[in-house]
Amino acid sequence: MPESMGWPEDPDSPRPEPAKSLLVEDGLEIVSPVEKDAEELFIIVDENRSYLREWLPWLDDVTSVDDEVALIRSLSEKKDDNFCFYLIRQFGDLVGVISLNWVDWSNRSFGLGYWVSQSSSGQGIITKACSRMIEHCFDDLMLHRSVIEAAVENYPSRKVAEGLGMRLEGVSKDREWLYDHYTDGTLYAITAPEWASRSQG
């Protein structure tokens, strides 16, 4: 009997697991959270609540350290293997979060989400973190297509996608309900071959 080629050639084979940590560059890393990170994570969210609320819809659901504990615990228990998030640490300090908002293993695609504290914005941290995560997903997880969605008027987030070489594939009317109003959304994407060509260029 021939030996299995493994995933993705054999869809029934175990899928690769996302890394627990990734080095982005000296002093900048992406690490999976553990429960002891909950208080630190809540503090940075709470300190940046007004700033983050402009574009992120989940702030009202995070009102205590316990909410962060529950989120981290659900991640460690793998209640949803199509979602995971990482802390972004700059020289050990927590400055933001990057997440795989969804992974469509059947179609080998994934969506990225991210945020950074107001004091750490404008330094290229998110672009670097996203680049490392995309590289990991393409090279190690054998995924094929990366997607970033951002509100039409969220120009900093759109600049991240454009800086990564992603193409704008479309605009969705009333894509997201944001507390008290709808926002139109943009969708950016890049495939693994396009990413490889960009990296070699």
N, C-alpha and C positions, 0 to 999 in steps of 0.2 A: 504494500500500500504506500503510495507516494506521501512524502512528508508535507504537512501543511505549510503554505507559504506565509501564513500569518496575516494579520489585519494590515491594510484594507483589502488585499486580494481575497482573503477568506473572511467574510463579514462575521462569521461565527467565532472567530478567534478573539482573544482578549484585546481590548483596545489599549493603547499606551496611556500611561498616567501623566498628567501634568506635573512638572517639577515642583518641589516644595520651596525652592528658592532659585533665583537667577541673579547673577552678577551683571549689572548693566555696564558699569565702568567703575574705576577706583572711587570708592566713597558712595556709590549709588547702587542699591540692590532692591530686589523684589522678593518678599518673603511671605509665605503662608502665615496667617494669623493663628495664634493659640489663645486660649481663654484668658491668660494673664495679660494679653494685649487689649482686652476689652475696655478697661478704664482709660488708657491712653487714647484709644480710638474714639471713644465717646467725647473726651475732652476736645480733641481737634475738630470733631464734627460740631460740637456745641459752640466752640469759639468762632467757627466759620459759618454758622447756621444761616445768617442773613445773606452772606456772600454766595453760598452754595445753593440757596433756595431759588435763586434767579433761574436756574436751569435744571435742577435735580428735583424729582417729584416725591422723594421718599423721606424728606426731613421730618415730617410730622409723625412718622412711624418710629422715629428714633428719639426717645425722650428720657432714656436712662441707660446706665451701664448694663443693666440686665438685658436690654434689647440687643446690645452688641454681643453679650455673652450668648444669647440664643442664636444669633446669626452665625457666630463662629462655631458654636456647637453643632448646628445643622450642617455646616461645611465639613467638620471633622467626622460626622456620622454619615456623610455622603448621602444625605436625603435627596439631593438632586445632583446627579453626576454630569449634568449639562450646564452647571454654573459653578464658578469658583472665583474667589477674589484674593488679592494680595496687598500687603502693605508696601508702600514705597518708602524706603528709608534712605536718607541722605546723611552720611557720616553718623549713622545710628539713630538720628531723629526721624520720627514719623512725619512725613510731609504730604502724604496723599494715599490714594488707593487706585489700583488698576484691577479690572475684572474681566473674566470671560463671561459676559452676560448670558450667552447661550452658545451651545455647541451642537450643530446638526451633524452627527456622526455619519448618518446615511449619505449626506451630500458633501461631507468633509468641509464644512464651512463653520465659521465662528464670528461672533460679534464682540467687539471690545467696548468697555466702558471705563471711565476714569474721572478722577477729580484730584485737585491739588489745593493745598491751603492758599489763602490769599497772599500771605507773606512769601510763599515759595513760587508764586506764579511768574511767568515771563522769563524763566531761567532755562527753558527747554527740557525740564525734567520729564514731563509727560510724553513728549515726542520721543525721547530716548527710551523711556520705559516701554512705550508701545512698540517701538522698533524691536526691542529685545524680546517682547512677548510674541510678536508676529514671527520673528525668526524661530523661536522655540516651537510655536505651533506648526509652522511649515516643516522645519527640519526634523524635529523630534516626535511630534504627534502625527505627522504625515497628513495634516489637513491641507486644503487646497485653496480656500478663499477666505479672505478677511474682510469684515464689514465694520464700518463705524457710522452710527447715526447721530446727527446733531441737529438741534433746532436751527432754522434758517438764519436767525439773528444771533446765534451763538458763535460769533466770529472767532473767538480764541479756539474753540473746539474744532471748528471747521479748518482753521489754520493748521492744527495738528494733523488732520487727515490729509490735507494738501501737502504738508511738509513730508509726509510719509510716501508721497507719490501716488496716493489713491486717486481714482477718477470719480467724479461726481456722476452717479448713475440716475439720479432723479430727485424730485421734490414731492413729498406727500402732504396734501392738504389736511390740516387738523390732525396731525400724526399723534400728538400726545396731549392729554389733559394735565395741565400744570396748575394745580390748586384751584384756580378760579377762571381759567381760560384755556383755550386750545392753542397749541403752537404748531406751525408747519415744520416738517422735518426734511432734512437732506439725508441722502444715503450715499456713502462713499465705499468703494471696494477696490481690492487688488487681489490677484491670484498669485499662487506660488511661482509660476514661471515669470510673471511680470516682476515680482519681487526680486527674483534671482537676477533678472536682466538689469533691474535698477541698481542692485548691489554691485554688479560687475561693471556698470557704466561709469 
